[in-house]
Amino acid sequence: MNTKRGFVTCRLKLRMEGEGGGEQRQAVCGQEALDLLNCVASSPYDQDKCVLLLTTLRNCVLQKKVKKFSLSEQPPSKSPM
């Protein structure tokens, strides 16, 4: 996580589980999820655009039969003192 001028940049690693229950190697609907997250974080907030991106993500989830999104655990980074 980086901070710059009072803003925080979060780096997320998404893990998706498909219909077979197994973890997907490629981030299924990952780009759609990332686009939506970036939309809600943008300023000024464009609600119409974000609703459109939400619909796009929902369609992808239905088409690819994604059952669950989760964040992959990352080891804590050591911060310099």
mmCIF file of the N, C-alpha and C atoms, coordinates in Angstrom:
data_MODEL
# 
_entry.id   MODEL 
# 
loop_
_atom_site.group_PDB 
_atom_site.id 
_atom_site.type_symbol 
_atom_site.label_atom_id 
_atom_site.label_alt_id 
_atom_site.label_comp_id 
_atom_site.label_asym_id 
_atom_site.label_entity_id 
_atom_site.label_seq_id 
_atom_site.pdbx_PDB_ins_code 
_atom_site.Cartn_x 
_atom_site.Cartn_y 
_atom_site.Cartn_z 
_atom_site.occupancy 
_atom_site.B_iso_or_equiv 
_atom_site.pdbx_formal_charge 
_atom_site.auth_seq_id 
_atom_site.auth_comp_id 
_atom_site.auth_asym_id 
_atom_site.auth_atom_id 
_atom_site.pdbx_PDB_model_num 
ATOM 1   N N  . MET A 1 1  ? 0.857   -1.168  0.000   1.00 0.00 ? 1  MET A N  1 
ATOM 2   C CA . MET A 1 1  ? 0.000   0.000   0.000   1.00 0.00 ? 1  MET A CA 1 
ATOM 3   C C  . MET A 1 1  ? 0.907   1.236   0.000   1.00 0.00 ? 1  MET A C  1 
ATOM 4   N N  . ASN A 1 2  ? 0.678   2.135   -0.931  1.00 0.00 ? 2  ASN A N  1 
ATOM 5   C CA . ASN A 1 2  ? 1.463   3.357   -1.044  1.00 0.00 ? 2  ASN A CA 1 
ATOM 6   C C  . ASN A 1 2  ? 0.590   4.566   -0.743  1.00 0.00 ? 2  ASN A C  1 
ATOM 7   N N  . THR A 1 3  ? 1.177   5.589   -0.123  1.00 0.00 ? 3  THR A N  1 
ATOM 8   C CA . THR A 1 3  ? 0.443   6.827   0.098   1.00 0.00 ? 3  THR A CA 1 
ATOM 9   C C  . THR A 1 3  ? 1.138   7.938   -0.663  1.00 0.00 ? 3  THR A C  1 
ATOM 10  N N  . LYS A 1 4  ? 0.343   8.818   -1.234  1.00 0.00 ? 4  LYS A N  1 
ATOM 11  C CA . LYS A 1 4  ? 0.856   9.941   -1.993  1.00 0.00 ? 4  LYS A CA 1 
ATOM 12  C C  . LYS A 1 4  ? -0.157  11.065  -1.896  1.00 0.00 ? 4  LYS A C  1 
ATOM 13  N N  . ARG A 1 5  ? 0.252   12.176  -1.317  1.00 0.00 ? 5  ARG A N  1 
ATOM 14  C CA . ARG A 1 5  ? -0.618  13.347  -1.178  1.00 0.00 ? 5  ARG A CA 1 
ATOM 15  C C  . ARG A 1 5  ? -1.937  13.020  -0.498  1.00 0.00 ? 5  ARG A C  1 
ATOM 16  N N  . GLY A 1 6  ? -1.889  12.203  0.536   1.00 0.00 ? 6  GLY A N  1 
ATOM 17  C CA . GLY A 1 6  ? -3.095  11.897  1.284   1.00 0.00 ? 6  GLY A CA 1 
ATOM 18  C C  . GLY A 1 6  ? -3.956  10.800  0.693   1.00 0.00 ? 6  GLY A C  1 
ATOM 19  N N  . PHE A 1 7  ? -3.562  10.259  -0.456  1.00 0.00 ? 7  PHE A N  1 
ATOM 20  C CA . PHE A 1 7  ? -4.312  9.179   -1.074  1.00 0.00 ? 7  PHE A CA 1 
ATOM 21  C C  . PHE A 1 7  ? -3.589  7.860   -0.837  1.00 0.00 ? 7  PHE A C  1 
ATOM 22  N N  . VAL A 1 8  ? -4.319  6.794   -0.848  1.00 0.00 ? 8  VAL A N  1 
ATOM 23  C CA . VAL A 1 8  ? -3.758  5.467   -0.642  1.00 0.00 ? 8  VAL A CA 1 
ATOM 24  C C  . VAL A 1 8  ? -3.934  4.659   -1.911  1.00 0.00 ? 8  VAL A C  1 
ATOM 25  N N  . THR A 1 9  ? -2.879  3.987   -2.339  1.00 0.00 ? 9  THR A N  1 
ATOM 26  C CA . THR A 1 9  ? -2.949  3.076   -3.472  1.00 0.00 ? 9  THR A CA 1 
ATOM 27  C C  . THR A 1 9  ? -2.873  1.666   -2.915  1.00 0.00 ? 9  THR A C  1 
ATOM 28  N N  . CYS A 1 10 ? -3.904  0.879   -3.148  1.00 0.00 ? 10 CYS A N  1 
ATOM 29  C CA . CYS A 1 10 ? -3.940  -0.501  -2.679  1.00 0.00 ? 10 CYS A CA 1 
ATOM 30  C C  . CYS A 1 10 ? -3.634  -1.423  -3.838  1.00 0.00 ? 10 CYS A C  1 
ATOM 31  N N  . ARG A 1 11 ? -2.772  -2.366  -3.608  1.00 0.00 ? 11 ARG A N  1 
ATOM 32  C CA . ARG A 1 11 ? -2.483  -3.386  -4.614  1.00 0.00 ? 11 ARG A CA 1 
ATOM 33  C C  . ARG A 1 11 ? -3.162  -4.670  -4.162  1.00 0.00 ? 11 ARG A C  1 
ATOM 34  N N  . LEU A 1 12 ? -4.108  -5.131  -4.970  1.00 0.00 ? 12 LEU A N  1 
ATOM 35  C CA . LEU A 1 12 ? -4.877  -6.317  -4.640  1.00 0.00 ? 12 LEU A CA 1 
ATOM 36  C C  . LEU A 1 12 ? -4.528  -7.444  -5.599  1.00 0.00 ? 12 LEU A C  1 
ATOM 37  N N  . LYS A 1 13 ? -4.461  -8.626  -5.070  1.00 0.00 ? 13 LYS A N  1 
ATOM 38  C CA . LYS A 1 13 ? -4.302  -9.807  -5.910  1.00 0.00 ? 13 LYS A CA 1 
ATOM 39  C C  . LYS A 1 13 ? -5.575  -10.611 -5.756  1.00 0.00 ? 13 LYS A C  1 
ATOM 40  N N  . LEU A 1 14 ? -6.371  -10.652 -6.815  1.00 0.00 ? 14 LEU A N  1 
ATOM 41  C CA . LEU A 1 14 ? -7.656  -11.330 -6.766  1.00 0.00 ? 14 LEU A CA 1 
ATOM 42  C C  . LEU A 1 14 ? -7.496  -12.809 -7.073  1.00 0.00 ? 14 LEU A C  1 
ATOM 43  N N  . ARG A 1 15 ? -8.278  -13.602 -6.379  1.00 0.00 ? 15 ARG A N  1 
ATOM 44  C CA . ARG A 1 15 ? -8.352  -15.027 -6.656  1.00 0.00 ? 15 ARG A CA 1 
ATOM 45  C C  . ARG A 1 15 ? -9.816  -15.346 -6.911  1.00 0.00 ? 15 ARG A C  1 
ATOM 46  N N  . MET A 1 16 ? -10.103 -16.047 -7.982  1.00 0.00 ? 16 MET A N  1 
ATOM 47  C CA . MET A 1 16 ? -11.472 -16.374 -8.327  1.00 0.00 ? 16 MET A CA 1 
ATOM 48  C C  . MET A 1 16 ? -11.661 -17.870 -8.313  1.00 0.00 ? 16 MET A C  1 
ATOM 49  N N  . GLU A 1 17 ? -12.799 -18.323 -7.837  1.00 0.00 ? 17 GLU A N  1 
ATOM 50  C CA . GLU A 1 17 ? -13.128 -19.734 -7.860  1.00 0.00 ? 17 GLU A CA 1 
ATOM 51  C C  . GLU A 1 17 ? -14.265 -19.947 -8.833  1.00 0.00 ? 17 GLU A C  1 
ATOM 52  N N  . GLY A 1 18 ? -14.081 -20.902 -9.728  1.00 0.00 ? 18 GLY A N  1 
ATOM 53  C CA . GLY A 1 18 ? -15.087 -21.187 -10.744 1.00 0.00 ? 18 GLY A CA 1 
ATOM 54  C C  . GLY A 1 18 ? -16.043 -22.281 -10.304 1.00 0.00 ? 18 GLY A C  1 
ATOM 55  N N  . GLU A 1 19 ? -16.862 -22.703 -11.241 1.00 0.00 ? 19 GLU A N  1 
ATOM 56  C CA . GLU A 1 19 ? -17.911 -23.671 -10.955 1.00 0.00 ? 19 GLU A CA 1 
ATOM 57  C C  . GLU A 1 19 ? -17.358 -24.999 -10.446 1.00 0.00 ? 19 GLU A C  1 
ATOM 58  N N  . GLY A 1 20 ? -16.206 -25.422 -10.916 1.00 0.00 ? 20 GLY A N  1 
ATOM 59  C CA . GLY A 1 20 ? -15.621 -26.689 -10.488 1.00 0.00 ? 20 GLY A CA 1 
ATOM 60  C C  . GLY A 1 20 ? -15.069 -26.643 -9.074  1.00 0.00 ? 20 GLY A C  1 
ATOM 61  N N  . GLY A 1 21 ? -15.084 -25.487 -8.434  1.00 0.00 ? 21 GLY A N  1 
ATOM 62  C CA . GLY A 1 21 ? -14.595 -25.346 -7.076  1.00 0.00 ? 21 GLY A CA 1 
ATOM 63  C C  . GLY A 1 21 ? -13.113 -25.073 -6.995  1.00 0.00 ? 21 GLY A C  1 
ATOM 64  N N  . GLY A 1 22 ? -12.389 -25.295 -8.087  1.00 0.00 ? 22 GLY A N  1 
ATOM 65  C CA . GLY A 1 22 ? -10.951 -25.073 -8.080  1.00 0.00 ? 22 GLY A CA 1 
ATOM 66  C C  . GLY A 1 22 ? -10.600 -23.629 -8.367  1.00 0.00 ? 22 GLY A C  1 
ATOM 67  N N  . GLU A 1 23 ? -9.427  -23.258 -7.911  1.00 0.00 ? 23 GLU A N  1 
ATOM 68  C CA . GLU A 1 23 ? -8.950  -21.891 -8.144  1.00 0.00 ? 23 GLU A CA 1 
ATOM 69  C C  . GLU A 1 23 ? -8.549  -21.736 -9.603  1.00 0.00 ? 23 GLU A C  1 
ATOM 70  N N  . GLN A 1 24 ? -8.895  -20.605 -10.201 1.00 0.00 ? 24 GLN A N  1 
ATOM 71  C CA . GLN A 1 24 ? -8.553  -20.319 -11.586 1.00 0.00 ? 24 GLN A CA 1 
ATOM 72  C C  . GLN A 1 24 ? -7.150  -19.722 -11.637 1.00 0.00 ? 24 GLN A C  1 
ATOM 73  N N  . ARG A 1 25 ? -6.325  -20.186 -12.577 1.00 0.00 ? 25 ARG A N  1 
ATOM 74  C CA . ARG A 1 25 ? -4.985  -19.615 -12.728 1.00 0.00 ? 25 ARG A CA 1 
ATOM 75  C C  . ARG A 1 25 ? -5.057  -18.210 -13.314 1.00 0.00 ? 25 ARG A C  1 
ATOM 76  N N  . GLN A 1 26 ? -5.941  -18.018 -14.268 1.00 0.00 ? 26 GLN A N  1 
ATOM 77  C CA . GLN A 1 26 ? -6.110  -16.700 -14.868 1.00 0.00 ? 26 GLN A CA 1 
ATOM 78  C C  . GLN A 1 26 ? -7.239  -15.985 -14.139 1.00 0.00 ? 26 GLN A C  1 
ATOM 79  N N  . ALA A 1 27 ? -7.091  -14.710 -13.928 1.00 0.00 ? 27 ALA A N  1 
ATOM 80  C CA . ALA A 1 27 ? -8.100  -13.936 -13.197 1.00 0.00 ? 27 ALA A CA 1 
ATOM 81  C C  . ALA A 1 27 ? -9.351  -13.780 -14.050 1.00 0.00 ? 27 ALA A C  1 
ATOM 82  N N  . VAL A 1 28 ? -10.296 -14.703 -13.887 1.00 0.00 ? 28 VAL A N  1 
ATOM 83  C CA . VAL A 1 28 ? -11.553 -14.656 -14.628 1.00 0.00 ? 28 VAL A CA 1 
ATOM 84  C C  . VAL A 1 28 ? -12.334 -13.448 -14.138 1.00 0.00 ? 28 VAL A C  1 
ATOM 85  N N  . CYS A 1 29 ? -12.739 -12.589 -15.039 1.00 0.00 ? 29 CYS A N  1 
ATOM 86  C CA . CYS A 1 29 ? -13.462 -11.346 -14.739 1.00 0.00 ? 29 CYS A CA 1 
ATOM 87  C C  . CYS A 1 29 ? -12.624 -10.390 -13.892 1.00 0.00 ? 29 CYS A C  1 
ATOM 88  N N  . GLY A 1 30 ? -11.337 -10.641 -13.821 1.00 0.00 ? 30 GLY A N  1 
ATOM 89  C CA . GLY A 1 30 ? -10.453 -9.801  -13.011 1.00 0.00 ? 30 GLY A CA 1 
ATOM 90  C C  . GLY A 1 30 ? -10.367 -8.370  -13.522 1.00 0.00 ? 30 GLY A C  1 
ATOM 91  N N  . GLN A 1 31 ? -10.284 -8.210  -14.836 1.00 0.00 ? 31 GLN A N  1 
ATOM 92  C CA . GLN A 1 31 ? -10.200 -6.861  -15.400 1.00 0.00 ? 31 GLN A CA 1 
ATOM 93  C C  . GLN A 1 31 ? -11.483 -6.085  -15.142 1.00 0.00 ? 31 GLN A C  1 
ATOM 94  N N  . GLU A 1 32 ? -12.615 -6.771  -15.255 1.00 0.00 ? 32 GLU A N  1 
ATOM 95  C CA . GLU A 1 32 ? -13.905 -6.124  -14.990 1.00 0.00 ? 32 GLU A CA 1 
ATOM 96  C C  . GLU A 1 32 ? -14.004 -5.690  -13.528 1.00 0.00 ? 32 GLU A C  1 
ATOM 97  N N  . ALA A 1 33 ? -13.530 -6.552  -12.623 1.00 0.00 ? 33 ALA A N  1 
ATOM 98  C CA . ALA A 1 33 ? -13.548 -6.217  -11.193 1.00 0.00 ? 33 ALA A CA 1 
ATOM 99  C C  . ALA A 1 33 ? -12.627 -5.039  -10.908 1.00 0.00 ? 33 ALA A C  1 
ATOM 100 N N  . LEU A 1 34 ? -11.443 -5.051  -11.515 1.00 0.00 ? 34 LEU A N  1 
ATOM 101 C CA . LEU A 1 34 ? -10.489 -3.964  -11.323 1.00 0.00 ? 34 LEU A CA 1 
ATOM 102 C C  . LEU A 1 34 ? -11.028 -2.642  -11.864 1.00 0.00 ? 34 LEU A C  1 
ATOM 103 N N  . ASP A 1 35 ? -11.664 -2.687  -13.032 1.00 0.00 ? 35 ASP A N  1 
ATOM 104 C CA . ASP A 1 35 ? -12.255 -1.472  -13.605 1.00 0.00 ? 35 ASP A CA 1 
ATOM 105 C C  . ASP A 1 35 ? -13.311 -0.877  -12.684 1.00 0.00 ? 35 ASP A C  1 
ATOM 106 N N  . LEU A 1 36 ? -14.139 -1.739  -12.094 1.00 0.00 ? 36 LEU A N  1 
ATOM 107 C CA . LEU A 1 36 ? -15.173 -1.262  -11.174 1.00 0.00 ? 36 LEU A CA 1 
ATOM 108 C C  . LEU A 1 36 ? -14.557 -0.663  -9.913  1.00 0.00 ? 36 LEU A C  1 
ATOM 109 N N  . LEU A 1 37 ? -13.564 -1.317  -9.334  1.00 0.00 ? 37 LEU A N  1 
ATOM 110 C CA . LEU A 1 37 ? -12.903 -0.782  -8.140  1.00 0.00 ? 37 LEU A CA 1 
ATOM 111 C C  . LEU A 1 37 ? -12.259 0.574   -8.414  1.00 0.00 ? 37 LEU A C  1 
ATOM 112 N N  . ASN A 1 38 ? -11.603 0.691   -9.567  1.00 0.00 ? 38 ASN A N  1 
ATOM 113 C CA . ASN A 1 38 ? -10.978 1.972   -9.916  1.00 0.00 ? 38 ASN A CA 1 
ATOM 114 C C  . ASN A 1 38 ? -12.025 3.050   -10.158 1.00 0.00 ? 38 ASN A C  1 
ATOM 115 N N  . CYS A 1 39 ? -13.181 2.671   -10.681 1.00 0.00 ? 39 CYS A N  1 
ATOM 116 C CA . CYS A 1 39 ? -14.252 3.638   -10.916 1.00 0.00 ? 39 CYS A CA 1 
ATOM 117 C C  . CYS A 1 39 ? -14.757 4.219   -9.583  1.00 0.00 ? 39 CYS A C  1 
ATOM 118 N N  . VAL A 1 40 ? -15.005 3.344   -8.614  1.00 0.00 ? 40 VAL A N  1 
ATOM 119 C CA . VAL A 1 40 ? -15.535 3.849   -7.340  1.00 0.00 ? 40 VAL A CA 1 
ATOM 120 C C  . VAL A 1 40 ? -14.490 4.636   -6.565  1.00 0.00 ? 40 VAL A C  1 
ATOM 121 N N  . ALA A 1 41 ? -13.210 4.430   -6.885  1.00 0.00 ? 41 ALA A N  1 
ATOM 122 C CA . ALA A 1 41 ? -12.147 5.176   -6.217  1.00 0.00 ? 41 ALA A CA 1 
ATOM 123 C C  . ALA A 1 41 ? -11.836 6.501   -6.906  1.00 0.00 ? 41 ALA A C  1 
ATOM 124 N N  . SER A 1 42 ? -12.369 6.702   -8.111  1.00 0.00 ? 42 SER A N  1 
ATOM 125 C CA . SER A 1 42 ? -12.015 7.899   -8.877  1.00 0.00 ? 42 SER A CA 1 
ATOM 126 C C  . SER A 1 42 ? -12.741 9.143   -8.357  1.00 0.00 ? 42 SER A C  1 
ATOM 127 N N  . SER A 1 43 ? -12.110 10.252  -8.628  1.00 0.00 ? 43 SER A N  1 
ATOM 128 C CA . SER A 1 43 ? -12.688 11.533  -8.250  1.00 0.00 ? 43 SER A CA 1 
ATOM 129 C C  . SER A 1 43 ? -12.581 12.460  -9.458  1.00 0.00 ? 43 SER A C  1 
ATOM 130 N N  . PRO A 1 44 ? -13.668 13.023  -9.912  1.00 0.00 ? 44 PRO A N  1 
ATOM 131 C CA . PRO A 1 44 ? -15.010 12.944  -9.357  1.00 0.00 ? 44 PRO A CA 1 
ATOM 132 C C  . PRO A 1 44 ? -15.631 11.575  -9.640  1.00 0.00 ? 44 PRO A C  1 
ATOM 133 N N  . TYR A 1 45 ? -16.505 11.169  -8.748  1.00 0.00 ? 45 TYR A N  1 
ATOM 134 C CA . TYR A 1 45 ? -17.193 9.890   -8.851  1.00 0.00 ? 45 TYR A CA 1 
ATOM 135 C C  . TYR A 1 45 ? -18.273 9.979   -9.921  1.00 0.00 ? 45 TYR A C  1 
ATOM 136 N N  . ASP A 1 46 ? -18.233 9.050   -10.886 1.00 0.00 ? 46 ASP A N  1 
ATOM 137 C CA . ASP A 1 46 ? -19.216 9.009   -11.967 1.00 0.00 ? 46 ASP A CA 1 
ATOM 138 C C  . ASP A 1 46 ? -20.115 7.793   -11.752 1.00 0.00 ? 46 ASP A C  1 
ATOM 139 N N  . GLN A 1 47 ? -21.237 8.000   -11.071 1.00 0.00 ? 47 GLN A N  1 
ATOM 140 C CA . GLN A 1 47 ? -22.117 6.902   -10.697 1.00 0.00 ? 47 GLN A CA 1 
ATOM 141 C C  . GLN A 1 47 ? -22.637 6.140   -11.913 1.00 0.00 ? 47 GLN A C  1 
ATOM 142 N N  . ASP A 1 48 ? -23.007 6.837   -12.964 1.00 0.00 ? 48 ASP A N  1 
ATOM 143 C CA . ASP A 1 48 ? -23.528 6.171   -14.166 1.00 0.00 ? 48 ASP A CA 1 
ATOM 144 C C  . ASP A 1 48 ? -22.488 5.224   -14.768 1.00 0.00 ? 48 ASP A C  1 
ATOM 145 N N  . LYS A 1 49 ? -21.248 5.687   -14.834 1.00 0.00 ? 49 LYS A N  1 
ATOM 146 C CA . LYS A 1 49 ? -20.173 4.854   -15.370 1.00 0.00 ? 49 LYS A CA 1 
ATOM 147 C C  . LYS A 1 49 ? -19.957 3.630   -14.479 1.00 0.00 ? 49 LYS A C  1 
ATOM 148 N N  . CYS A 1 50 ? -19.979 3.830   -13.167 1.00 0.00 ? 50 CYS A N  1 
ATOM 149 C CA . CYS A 1 50 ? -19.750 2.720   -12.240 1.00 0.00 ? 50 CYS A CA 1 
ATOM 150 C C  . CYS A 1 50 ? -20.887 1.698   -12.299 1.00 0.00 ? 50 CYS A C  1 
ATOM 151 N N  . VAL A 1 51 ? -22.110 2.156   -12.471 1.00 0.00 ? 51 VAL A N  1 
ATOM 152 C CA . VAL A 1 51 ? -23.242 1.230   -12.601 1.00 0.00 ? 51 VAL A CA 1 
ATOM 153 C C  . VAL A 1 51 ? -23.088 0.407   -13.877 1.00 0.00 ? 51 VAL A C  1 
ATOM 154 N N  . LEU A 1 52 ? -22.634 1.032   -14.947 1.00 0.00 ? 52 LEU A N  1 
ATOM 155 C CA . LEU A 1 52 ? -22.387 0.317   -16.194 1.00 0.00 ? 52 LEU A CA 1 
ATOM 156 C C  . LEU A 1 52 ? -21.295 -0.736  -15.995 1.00 0.00 ? 52 LEU A C  1 
ATOM 157 N N  . LEU A 1 53 ? -20.232 -0.373  -15.288 1.00 0.00 ? 53 LEU A N  1 
ATOM 158 C CA . LEU A 1 53 ? -19.151 -1.326  -15.027 1.00 0.00 ? 53 LEU A CA 1 
ATOM 159 C C  . LEU A 1 53 ? -19.614 -2.456  -14.107 1.00 0.00 ? 53 LEU A C  1 
ATOM 160 N N  . LEU A 1 54 ? -20.493 -2.150  -13.164 1.00 0.00 ? 54 LEU A N  1 
ATOM 161 C CA . LEU A 1 54 ? -21.064 -3.178  -12.305 1.00 0.00 ? 54 LEU A CA 1 
ATOM 162 C C  . LEU A 1 54 ? -21.870 -4.175  -13.129 1.00 0.00 ? 54 LEU A C  1 
ATOM 163 N N  . THR A 1 55 ? -22.651 -3.675  -14.066 1.00 0.00 ? 55 THR A N  1 
ATOM 164 C CA . THR A 1 55 ? -23.439 -4.531  -14.947 1.00 0.00 ? 55 THR A CA 1 
ATOM 165 C C  . THR A 1 55 ? -22.517 -5.404  -15.808 1.00 0.00 ? 55 THR A C  1 
ATOM 166 N N  . THR A 1 56 ? -21.438 -4.826  -16.293 1.00 0.00 ? 56 THR A N  1 
ATOM 167 C CA . THR A 1 56 ? -20.465 -5.572  -17.084 1.00 0.00 ? 56 THR A CA 1 
ATOM 168 C C  . THR A 1 56 ? -19.839 -6.687  -16.260 1.00 0.00 ? 56 THR A C  1 
ATOM 169 N N  . LEU A 1 57 ? -19.480 -6.382  -15.016 1.00 0.00 ? 57 LEU A N  1 
ATOM 170 C CA . LEU A 1 57 ? -18.910 -7.399  -14.135 1.00 0.00 ? 57 LEU A CA 1 
ATOM 171 C C  . LEU A 1 57 ? -19.923 -8.503  -13.847 1.00 0.00 ? 57 LEU A C  1 
ATOM 172 N N  . ARG A 1 58 ? -21.160 -8.125  -13.584 1.00 0.00 ? 58 ARG A N  1 
ATOM 173 C CA . ARG A 1 58 ? -22.203 -9.118  -13.296 1.00 0.00 ? 58 ARG A CA 1 
ATOM 174 C C  . ARG A 1 58 ? -22.407 -10.046 -14.495 1.00 0.00 ? 58 ARG A C  1 
ATOM 175 N N  . ASN A 1 59 ? -22.439 -9.491  -15.700 1.00 0.00 ? 59 ASN A N  1 
ATOM 176 C CA . ASN A 1 59 ? -22.594 -10.311 -16.905 1.00 0.00 ? 59 ASN A CA 1 
ATOM 177 C C  . ASN A 1 59 ? -21.425 -11.281 -17.076 1.00 0.00 ? 59 ASN A C  1 
ATOM 178 N N  . CYS A 1 60 ? -20.217 -10.818 -16.786 1.00 0.00 ? 60 CYS A N  1 
ATOM 179 C CA . CYS A 1 60 ? -19.039 -11.666 -16.876 1.00 0.00 ? 60 CYS A CA 1 
ATOM 180 C C  . CYS A 1 60 ? -19.129 -12.811 -15.861 1.00 0.00 ? 60 CYS A C  1 
ATOM 181 N N  . VAL A 1 61 ? -19.520 -12.482 -14.632 1.00 0.00 ? 61 VAL A N  1 
ATOM 182 C CA . VAL A 1 61 ? -19.658 -13.491 -13.573 1.00 0.00 ? 61 VAL A CA 1 
ATOM 183 C C  . VAL A 1 61 ? -20.669 -14.562 -13.980 1.00 0.00 ? 61 VAL A C  1 
ATOM 184 N N  . LEU A 1 62 ? -21.780 -14.137 -14.554 1.00 0.00 ? 62 LEU A N  1 
ATOM 185 C CA . LEU A 1 62 ? -22.796 -15.098 -14.984 1.00 0.00 ? 62 LEU A CA 1 
ATOM 186 C C  . LEU A 1 62 ? -22.301 -15.948 -16.151 1.00 0.00 ? 62 LEU A C  1 
ATOM 187 N N  . GLN A 1 63 ? -21.643 -15.313 -17.101 1.00 0.00 ? 63 GLN A N  1 
ATOM 188 C CA . GLN A 1 63 ? -21.161 -16.020 -18.284 1.00 0.00 ? 63 GLN A CA 1 
ATOM 189 C C  . GLN A 1 63 ? -20.055 -17.011 -17.932 1.00 0.00 ? 63 GLN A C  1 
ATOM 190 N N  . LYS A 1 64 ? -19.124 -16.620 -17.068 1.00 0.00 ? 64 LYS A N  1 
ATOM 191 C CA . LYS A 1 64 ? -17.978 -17.466 -16.727 1.00 0.00 ? 64 LYS A CA 1 
ATOM 192 C C  . LYS A 1 64 ? -18.252 -18.364 -15.519 1.00 0.00 ? 64 LYS A C  1 
ATOM 193 N N  . LYS A 1 65 ? -19.446 -18.198 -14.931 1.00 0.00 ? 65 LYS A N  1 
ATOM 194 C CA . LYS A 1 65 ? -19.870 -19.015 -13.789 1.00 0.00 ? 65 LYS A CA 1 
ATOM 195 C C  . LYS A 1 65 ? -18.914 -18.890 -12.595 1.00 0.00 ? 65 LYS A C  1 
ATOM 196 N N  . VAL A 1 66 ? -18.525 -17.660 -12.298 1.00 0.00 ? 66 VAL A N  1 
ATOM 197 C CA . VAL A 1 66 ? -17.672 -17.394 -11.146 1.00 0.00 ? 66 VAL A CA 1 
ATOM 198 C C  . VAL A 1 66 ? -18.517 -17.524 -9.889  1.00 0.00 ? 66 VAL A C  1 
ATOM 199 N N  . LYS A 1 67 ? -18.019 -18.282 -8.924  1.00 0.00 ? 67 LYS A N  1 
ATOM 200 C CA . LYS A 1 67 ? -18.757 -18.498 -7.683  1.00 0.00 ? 67 LYS A CA 1 
ATOM 201 C C  . LYS A 1 67 ? -18.308 -17.566 -6.568  1.00 0.00 ? 67 LYS A C  1 
ATOM 202 N N  . LYS A 1 68 ? -17.030 -17.149 -6.604  1.00 0.00 ? 68 LYS A N  1 
ATOM 203 C CA . LYS A 1 68 ? -16.514 -16.392 -5.464  1.00 0.00 ? 68 LYS A CA 1 
ATOM 204 C C  . LYS A 1 68 ? -15.282 -15.592 -5.870  1.00 0.00 ? 68 LYS A C  1 
ATOM 205 N N  . PHE A 1 69 ? -15.171 -14.376 -5.345  1.00 0.00 ? 69 PHE A N  1 
ATOM 206 C CA . PHE A 1 69 ? -13.962 -13.563 -5.455  1.00 0.00 ? 69 PHE A CA 1 
ATOM 207 C C  . PHE A 1 69 ? -13.337 -13.514 -4.061  1.00 0.00 ? 69 PHE A C  1 
ATOM 208 N N  . SER A 1 70 ? -12.029 -13.547 -4.006  1.00 0.00 ? 70 SER A N  1 
ATOM 209 C CA . SER A 1 70 ? -11.357 -13.360 -2.721  1.00 0.00 ? 70 SER A CA 1 
ATOM 210 C C  . SER A 1 70 ? -10.006 -12.715 -2.972  1.00 0.00 ? 70 SER A C  1 
ATOM 211 N N  . LEU A 1 71 ? -9.435  -12.156 -1.930  1.00 0.00 ? 71 LEU A N  1 
ATOM 212 C CA . LEU A 1 71 ? -8.113  -11.552 -2.022  1.00 0.00 ? 71 LEU A CA 1 
ATOM 213 C C  . LEU A 1 71 ? -7.088  -12.584 -1.591  1.00 0.00 ? 71 LEU A C  1 
ATOM 214 N N  . SER A 1 72 ? -6.053  -12.750 -2.373  1.00 0.00 ? 72 SER A N  1 
ATOM 215 C CA . SER A 1 72 ? -4.994  -13.673 -2.017  1.00 0.00 ? 72 SER A CA 1 
ATOM 216 C C  . SER A 1 72 ? -4.185  -13.084 -0.884  1.00 0.00 ? 72 SER A C  1 
ATOM 217 N N  . GLU A 1 73 ? -3.800  -13.927 0.030   1.00 0.00 ? 73 GLU A N  1 
ATOM 218 C CA . GLU A 1 73 ? -2.981  -13.488 1.147   1.00 0.00 ? 73 GLU A CA 1 
ATOM 219 C C  . GLU A 1 73 ? -1.570  -13.181 0.654   1.00 0.00 ? 73 GLU A C  1 
ATOM 220 N N  . GLN A 1 74 ? -1.023  -12.092 1.124   1.00 0.00 ? 74 GLN A N  1 
ATOM 221 C CA . GLN A 1 74 ? 0.347   -11.740 0.803   1.00 0.00 ? 74 GLN A CA 1 
ATOM 222 C C  . GLN A 1 74 ? 1.092   -11.570 2.113   1.00 0.00 ? 74 GLN A C  1 
ATOM 223 N N  . PRO A 1 75 ? 2.342   -12.025 2.171   1.00 0.00 ? 75 PRO A N  1 
ATOM 224 C CA . PRO A 1 75 ? 3.093   -11.848 3.412   1.00 0.00 ? 75 PRO A CA 1 
ATOM 225 C C  . PRO A 1 75 ? 3.278   -10.359 3.699   1.00 0.00 ? 75 PRO A C  1 
ATOM 226 N N  . PRO A 1 76 ? 3.238   -9.968  4.973   1.00 0.00 ? 76 PRO A N  1 
ATOM 227 C CA . PRO A 1 76 ? 3.411   -8.549  5.298   1.00 0.00 ? 76 PRO A CA 1 
ATOM 228 C C  . PRO A 1 76 ? 4.769   -8.040  4.851   1.00 0.00 ? 76 PRO A C  1 
ATOM 229 N N  . SER A 1 77 ? 4.776   -6.867  4.258   1.00 0.00 ? 77 SER A N  1 
ATOM 230 C CA . SER A 1 77 ? 6.047   -6.294  3.811   1.00 0.00 ? 77 SER A CA 1 
ATOM 231 C C  . SER A 1 77 ? 6.722   -5.585  4.977   1.00 0.00 ? 77 SER A C  1 
ATOM 232 N N  . LYS A 1 78 ? 8.031   -5.657  4.972   1.00 0.00 ? 78 LYS A N  1 
ATOM 233 C CA . LYS A 1 78 ? 8.797   -4.977  6.033   1.00 0.00 ? 78 LYS A CA 1 
ATOM 234 C C  . LYS A 1 78 ? 8.925   -3.517  5.645   1.00 0.00 ? 78 LYS A C  1 
ATOM 235 N N  . SER A 1 79 ? 8.523   -2.637  6.555   1.00 0.00 ? 79 SER A N  1 
ATOM 236 C CA . SER A 1 79 ? 8.645   -1.205  6.276   1.00 0.00 ? 79 SER A CA 1 
ATOM 237 C C  . SER A 1 79 ? 9.945   -0.683  6.873   1.00 0.00 ? 79 SER A C  1 
ATOM 238 N N  . PRO A 1 80 ? 10.615  0.179   6.109   1.00 0.00 ? 80 PRO A N  1 
ATOM 239 C CA . PRO A 1 80 ? 11.859  0.754   6.627   1.00 0.00 ? 80 PRO A CA 1 
ATOM 240 C C  . PRO A 1 80 ? 11.588  1.654   7.817   1.00 0.00 ? 80 PRO A C  1 
ATOM 241 N N  . MET A 1 81 ? 12.484  1.645   8.746   1.00 0.00 ? 81 MET A N  1 
ATOM 242 C CA . MET A 1 81 ? 12.296  2.450   9.960   1.00 0.00 ? 81 MET A CA 1 
ATOM 243 C C  . MET A 1 81 ? 12.959  3.762   9.857   1.00 0.00 ? 81 MET A C  1 
# 
